[in-house]
Amino acid sequence: MTTKRTLAQQLDGPLPAGIDALPDDQQQVLADALSQARRAQAEALQSAGESALSHIPFFIRPAVRKAVGL
């Protein structure tokens, strides 16, 4: 039941019928894969944001970082 709750939270809503029909171990594999993909996406976005700052003049980078939340 915990896996179903975790998946529902990750998907921001009720589980689709196809996912709900999966065995618990497969749902856990899916939950782990979704969690890992979201972490990788967050890391990639952070890296892209930092890389984009290299195109901004050094003296205004702190203000830009603060404005965009980096």
Secondary structure, DSSP 8 states (H G I E B T S, - for coil): -HHHHHHHHHTTS---HHHHTS-HHHHHHHHHHHHHHHHHHHHHHHHHHHHHHTTS-GGGHHHHHHHHT-
